[in-house]
Amino acid sequence: MIDNNTELAEMISTRISHDLIGNIGALSSALELIKENNNELDEDTRSIIDTAVGTLKARQTFFRIAFGLDTKNIETEELNNICRAYLETLGSRTYPITLQLSGISVSLAKFLCLSVMVGAEVCIRGGEINVAVNQNNMTICVTSDHSLSASKIDVYKNILHGVRPQDNISQYVQLIYLRELLGTDVSMKINSSDTSMELIIG
């Protein structure tokens, strides 16, 4: 699947850049609007800035755990809040993506964040991600009142069978990286229907 660590690093860097650049651009545009308005900050521009800053902060904090190092010094409640804040940047008020956790410990922080990303990516119009850990396995279950992305789920299944995505491979780095971290000795299986997906690890 992955030729070497350099390729994996490139995919991660591309994915993070992709997910941050839009709001960086929004901040840049807001600053231009302020300049054009004789350095006066109106309510519309303030709203753009507040939204962009909040999104950048939530995603950067989340990515730091999902793809970074030294993530042990974090408490369980803080981890929960970080994951939920990240999901708020993806969903909307009309179609939110919610999260339920069971049996999670901070030692699984990186695996949890990557699993949350895996689940969130298939939600088109909101849904619920339920991550449960017991002594035998870790299960990520995604359900929605609307259809999930069948095309992305198919790519996920192919990845778990060792088939490399043909296009936009960095958009699937969360599952690829999770597969690499767990190693081939740990089983991963996906079951799905039109409105649900279950990833079973272990």
Protein Blocks (a to p, Z undefined) as FASTA:
>chain_A
ZZblklmmmmmmmmmmmmmmmmmmmmmmmmmmmmmnoopacfklmmmmmmmmmmmmmmmm
mmmmmmmghilbccfklmmmmmmmmmmmmmcfklccddddehiafklmmmmmmmmmmmmm
mpmngpaddddddfkbccdddddfbdcdfklmmmmmmmmnopacfbhkllmmmmmmmmmm
nopmlccdddddfkbccddeZZ
